[in-house]
Amino acid sequence: MSPKLSIIIPFYNVEKYIGECLDSVYHQDVPEDEYEVICVNDCSPDHSRDITLQYQQKHSNLILIEHEKNKMLGAARNTGLKAARGEYVWFIDSDDYIVNNVLGTIFSILNKNKVDIICFDCFRNFNEEINHFHPDSINIIEKKGITFLNEYFNNNFLIFSSSSKIISLNFLINKHFEFQEGVFFEDADLSLKLLYFASHVIYLPYSIYYYRINNNSIILSNYSGKKYADMIKVASRKIDFYKEIQNEAPLLALKIKKDGCWNATSIKKIVFLNSKERKKFYQEIQLKDNSNLIKELKGYYRFFLSYPRFTQLILFFVSPIARILKRLK
């Protein structure tokens, strides 16, 4: 019998945290044969793999998949997705963890409702006492995906994070959804599209996910030329999506455009990169993407570099990028 849920946990360099993550996944109120845990080792250089193997010896529902080379988080999630047998999938980051005994409530909701996505909130301060999950007094909010996006767009974790969602595997397959590979911020625009195309979203208005502010994580560690270039590519994909839906959902489309334009302003921060990282930025921004936004920003980048470093610092604060972005239709 196929499991109800596939929990997908890619890992890289998280030996300090992966044990806590796996403990939370196994401190649940449903039998282990009703869900599977798929861990994807993205060539982690530390002892994360050894720790995961110790848990695998204790739990027969844990599957360990090994990458032969580091492919980054998007590819690792796609690897787990291809192996998933569950009716639903949940992507959990290996330095985060979930609330104890929450799966029983989630399974009860899924057994009573045919849904594309269940969404929920997160704890950012692990000691906070608000909005706790109590299985005896559960309220759910049901929306169409577009309505949900419009109402909760300003909640960044809820909208833009894949970890805030339990998603129907058939929905993912039928819509041909997968993560961007080889890039940072791989789930930002995908999460938007998931919600937009979802016919039935259930919002569980409780914090059941502990999101760790880890300064050594892939996203929060020092920014590089590639990270800034990938931020521009995220902006480009959001602008393209805005153009795709502006006739069908004009108010939502404008919110997405505004958010994409805000992402694009990260190009100003190249002034703080050294020459090596700037070169990487330009190499990355040249790759594959030919959208209007990328072309505009390439022009801005060349204009920006034509000035001395001191002038670039001034341009950081008085940048023409806003005028460039306003011209995008």
C-alpha positions as CSV (number, residue, x, y, z in Angstrom):
1,M,0.0,0.0,0.0
2,S,1.3,3.4,-0.9
3,P,1.9,5.8,2.0
4,K,-0.3,8.9,2.5
5,L,2.6,11.3,2.6
6,S,6.2,11.5,1.4
7,I,8.4,13.8,3.5
8,I,11.3,15.0,1.4
9,I,14.4,16.2,3.2
10,P,17.5,17.2,1.1
11,F,20.6,17.8,3.2
12,Y,24.0,19.4,2.9
13,N,26.3,20.4,5.7
14,V,23.7,20.2,8.5
15,E,25.2,17.8,11.0
16,K,24.2,20.2,13.8
17,Y,20.6,20.1,12.9
18,I,19.5,17.1,10.9
19,G,19.0,14.9,14.0
20,E,16.6,17.4,15.5
21,C,14.8,17.5,12.1
22,L,14.5,13.7,11.9
23,D,13.4,13.4,15.6
24,S,10.5,15.8,14.9
25,V,9.5,13.8,11.8
26,Y,9.4,10.6,13.9
27,H,7.7,12.1,17.0
28,Q,4.3,11.8,15.4
29,D,0.9,10.3,16.1
30,V,0.5,8.1,13.0
31,P,2.1,4.7,12.2
32,E,5.3,4.9,10.3
33,D,4.0,2.7,7.5
34,E,1.5,5.5,6.6
35,Y,4.3,7.9,5.5
36,E,7.8,7.7,4.1
37,V,10.8,9.9,4.7
38,I,13.1,10.5,1.7
39,C,16.5,12.0,2.6
40,V,18.6,13.2,-0.3
41,N,22.3,13.6,0.3
42,D,23.6,16.4,-1.9
43,C,27.2,15.4,-1.4
44,S,27.3,16.7,2.1
45,P,31.0,17.1,3.3
46,D,30.3,16.6,7.0
47,H,28.7,13.8,9.1
48,S,25.1,14.4,8.0
49,R,25.1,11.2,6.0
50,D,26.3,9.1,9.0
51,I,23.6,10.6,11.2
52,T,20.9,9.9,8.7
53,L,22.2,6.3,8.4
54,Q,21.8,5.8,12.1
55,Y,18.1,6.9,11.8
56,Q,17.6,4.6,8.8
57,Q,18.7,1.6,11.0
58,K,15.8,2.4,13.4
59,H,13.1,3.4,10.9
60,S,12.3,1.2,7.9
61,N,10.3,4.0,6.2
62,L,13.5,6.2,5.7
63,I,14.9,6.1,2.2
64,L,18.4,7.6,1.6
65,I,19.3,8.7,-1.9
66,E,22.8,9.8,-2.7
67,H,23.8,12.4,-5.3
68,E,27.1,11.7,-7.1
69,K,27.9,15.4,-7.2
70,N,26.5,18.5,-5.6
71,K,23.5,19.7,-7.6
72,M,22.0,22.3,-5.1
73,L,18.7,22.3,-3.4
74,G,16.3,22.5,-6.3
75,A,17.8,19.4,-7.9
76,A,17.8,17.5,-4.6
77,R,14.1,18.3,-4.1
78,N,13.4,17.1,-7.6
79,T,15.3,13.9,-6.9
80,G,13.1,13.3,-3.8
81,L,10.0,14.1,-5.8
82,K,10.8,11.5,-8.5
83,A,11.2,8.8,-5.8
84,A,8.0,9.8,-3.9
85,R,5.2,7.2,-3.6
86,G,2.9,9.2,-1.3
87,E,-0.4,10.7,-2.2
88,Y,1.0,14.0,-0.9
89,V,4.5,15.5,-0.5
90,W,6.0,17.8,2.1
91,F,9.5,19.4,1.5
92,I,11.2,20.0,4.8
93,D,14.5,21.8,5.1
94,S,17.1,19.8,7.0
95,D,18.0,22.6,9.5
96,D,14.3,23.1,10.4
97,Y,11.8,20.8,12.2
98,I,8.1,20.3,12.7
99,V,5.6,20.2,15.6
100,N,5.3,16.9,17.4
101,N,2.1,14.9,16.8
102,V,0.8,17.0,13.9
103,L,0.5,14.4,11.2
104,G,-2.6,12.8,12.7
105,T,-4.5,16.0,12.3
106,I,-3.2,16.6,8.8
107,F,-4.1,13.0,7.7
108,S,-7.6,13.5,9.1
109,I,-8.0,16.7,7.0
110,L,-6.7,14.9,3.9
111,N,-8.9,11.9,4.4
112,K,-12.0,14.2,4.6
113,N,-11.1,16.6,1.8
114,K,-9.8,16.4,-1.7
115,V,-7.2,19.2,-1.8
116,D,-4.4,20.4,-4.0
117,I,-2.5,22.1,-1.2
118,I,-2.5,22.5,2.6
119,C,-0.8,25.7,3.9
120,F,0.3,26.6,7.4
121,D,2.4,29.1,9.3
122,C,5.8,28.8,10.9
123,F,7.7,29.7,14.1
124,R,10.6,32.0,13.4
125,N,11.4,32.6,17.1
126,F,11.5,29.1,18.6
127,N,10.5,30.3,22.0
128,E,7.4,32.2,21.0
129,E,4.1,31.0,22.6
130,I,1.6,32.4,20.1
131,N,-0.5,30.6,17.5
132,H,0.3,27.2,18.9
133,F,-1.2,24.1,17.3
134,H,-3.7,22.3,19.4
135,P,-5.2,19.1,17.8
136,D,-8.4,19.3,19.9
137,S,-9.5,22.7,18.5
138,I,-8.7,22.9,14.9
139,N,-10.2,25.4,12.5
140,I,-9.4,25.3,8.8
141,I,-9.9,27.9,6.1
142,E,-10.8,26.8,2.6
143,K,-10.1,28.9,-0.5
144,K,-9.5,28.7,-4.2
145,G,-5.8,29.2,-4.9
146,I,-6.1,32.7,-6.6
147,T,-8.3,34.0,-3.7
148,F,-5.8,32.6,-1.1
149,L,-2.9,34.4,-3.0
150,N,-4.7,37.7,-3.0
151,E,-5.6,37.6,0.7
152,Y,-2.2,36.3,2.1
153,F,0.3,37.7,-0.4
154,N,2.2,39.7,2.2
155,N,3.0,36.6,4.2
156,N,6.3,35.6,2.6
157,F,6.7,32.2,4.3
158,L,3.2,31.2,3.5
159,I,3.3,32.2,-0.1
160,F,6.9,31.8,-1.3
161,S,8.2,28.9,0.7
162,S,7.7,25.3,-0.5
163,S,8.1,24.1,3.2
164,S,4.8,25.8,4.1
165,K,2.8,23.5,1.9
166,I,1.8,19.9,1.8
167,I,1.0,19.3,-1.9
168,S,-0.9,16.7,-3.9
169,L,1.6,14.6,-5.9
170,N,-0.9,14.2,-8.7
171,F,-1.4,18.0,-8.8
172,L,2.4,18.4,-9.2
173,I,2.7,15.8,-11.9
174,N,-0.4,16.9,-13.9
175,K,0.8,20.5,-13.9
176,H,4.4,19.5,-14.7
177,F,5.8,21.4,-11.8
178,E,9.4,21.0,-10.6
179,F,12.0,23.1,-9.0
180,Q,14.6,25.2,-10.8
181,E,17.9,23.4,-10.7
182,G,21.4,24.9,-10.2
183,V,20.1,28.2,-8.7
184,F,19.4,29.8,-5.4
185,F,15.8,30.8,-4.4
186,E,14.6,27.8,-6.4
187,D,11.1,27.8,-4.9
188,A,10.1,31.5,-4.9
189,D,8.2,31.6,-8.2
190,L,7.2,27.9,-8.2
191,S,5.3,28.4,-4.9
192,L,3.4,31.3,-6.5
193,K,2.4,29.1,-9.5
194,L,1.4,26.2,-7.2
195,L,-1.1,28.4,-5.4
196,Y,-2.3,30.2,-8.5
197,F,-3.3,27.0,-10.3
198,A,-4.6,25.2,-7.2
199,S,-8.4,24.6,-7.3
200,H,-8.7,23.8,-3.6
201,V,-6.4,25.2,-0.9
202,I,-6.8,24.5,2.8
203,Y,-5.1,26.9,5.2
204,L,-4.4,25.5,8.7
205,P,-3.9,28.9,10.6
206,Y,-1.4,27.5,13.1
207,S,2.4,27.4,13.3
208,I,3.4,23.8,12.8
209,Y,6.8,24.4,11.1
210,Y,9.9,25.7,12.9
211,Y,11.9,27.8,10.5
212,R,15.5,28.2,11.7
213,I,17.2,31.5,11.1
214,N,20.6,29.9,10.4
215,N,23.3,32.4,9.3
216,N,25.3,29.5,7.8
217,S,22.4,28.3,5.6
218,I,22.7,28.3,1.8
219,I,20.4,31.3,1.5
220,L,21.6,33.5,4.5
221,S,25.3,33.0,4.1
222,N,27.3,35.7,2.4
223,Y,25.9,36.8,-0.9
224,S,27.9,36.2,-4.1
225,G,27.8,37.1,-7.7
226,K,25.7,34.0,-8.4
227,K,23.2,34.7,-5.6
228,Y,22.6,38.2,-6.9
229,A,22.3,36.9,-10.5
230,D,19.8,34.2,-9.3
231,M,17.8,36.9,-7.5
232,I,17.5,38.7,-10.9
233,K,16.4,35.5,-12.6
234,V,13.7,35.0,-9.9
235,A,12.6,38.6,-10.6
236,S,12.5,37.8,-14.3
237,R,10.4,34.7,-13.8
238,K,8.0,36.7,-11.6
239,I,7.7,39.4,-14.2
240,D,7.0,36.8,-16.9
241,F,4.3,35.3,-14.8
242,Y,2.8,38.7,-14.2
243,K,2.5,39.1,-18.0
244,E,1.0,35.7,-18.3
245,I,-1.9,36.3,-15.8
246,Q,-2.5,40.0,-16.0
247,N,-5.6,39.7,-18.1
248,E,-7.1,36.9,-16.0
249,A,-6.1,38.3,-12.5
250,P,-5.1,41.9,-12.9
251,L,-4.9,42.8,-9.2
252,L,-2.9,39.7,-8.2
253,A,-0.7,40.2,-11.3
254,L,0.2,43.7,-10.1
255,K,1.2,42.4,-6.7
256,I,3.5,39.8,-8.4
257,K,5.0,42.5,-10.6
258,K,5.8,44.7,-7.7
259,D,7.4,41.8,-5.8
260,G,9.4,40.9,-8.9
261,C,10.6,44.5,-9.3
262,W,11.6,44.6,-5.6
263,N,13.7,41.4,-6.2
264,A,15.3,43.0,-9.3
265,T,16.6,46.0,-7.2
266,S,19.2,43.6,-5.8
267,I,21.3,44.4,-8.9
268,K,22.3,47.6,-7.0
269,K,24.2,45.6,-4.4
270,I,26.8,44.5,-6.9
271,V,28.7,47.6,-5.8
272,F,29.7,45.7,-2.7
273,L,31.1,42.7,-4.6
274,N,34.7,42.3,-5.4
275,S,35.8,42.1,-9.1
276,K,35.9,38.2,-9.1
277,E,32.3,38.0,-7.8
278,R,31.1,40.7,-10.2
279,K,32.5,38.7,-13.1
280,K,30.6,35.7,-11.8
281,F,27.5,37.8,-11.6
282,Y,27.8,38.9,-15.3
283,Q,28.6,35.3,-16.4
284,E,25.5,34.0,-14.6
285,I,23.2,36.8,-15.8
286,Q,24.2,36.0,-19.4
287,L,23.1,32.4,-19.2
288,K,20.0,31.2,-21.1
289,D,17.5,33.8,-19.9
290,N,16.5,36.2,-22.7
291,S,13.5,37.9,-21.0
292,N,13.0,41.7,-21.4
293,L,13.9,42.2,-17.8
294,I,17.2,40.5,-18.1
295,K,18.0,42.5,-21.2
296,E,17.2,45.8,-19.4
297,L,19.3,44.8,-16.4
298,K,22.2,43.8,-18.6
299,G,22.2,47.3,-20.0
300,Y,21.9,48.8,-16.6
301,Y,24.8,46.7,-15.4
302,R,27.1,47.8,-18.2
303,F,26.1,51.4,-17.5
304,F,26.8,50.9,-13.8
305,L,30.3,49.5,-14.4
306,S,31.3,52.4,-16.7
307,Y,31.7,54.6,-13.7
308,P,34.4,54.7,-11.0
309,R,33.8,52.9,-7.8
310,F,33.0,56.1,-5.8
311,T,30.4,57.0,-8.4
312,Q,29.0,53.5,-8.2
313,L,28.4,54.0,-4.5
314,I,26.5,57.1,-5.2
315,L,24.4,55.3,-7.9
316,F,23.6,52.7,-5.3
317,F,21.5,55.3,-3.5
318,V,20.3,57.2,-6.6
319,S,19.7,54.4,-9.0
320,P,17.8,54.7,-12.3
321,I,16.7,51.1,-11.9
322,A,13.2,52.2,-10.7
323,R,12.7,54.0,-14.0
324,I,13.9,50.9,-15.9
325,L,11.4,48.7,-14.1
326,K,8.5,51.1,-14.5
327,R,8.9,50.8,-18.3
328,L,8.2,47.1,-18.1
329,K,4.7,46.4,-19.4
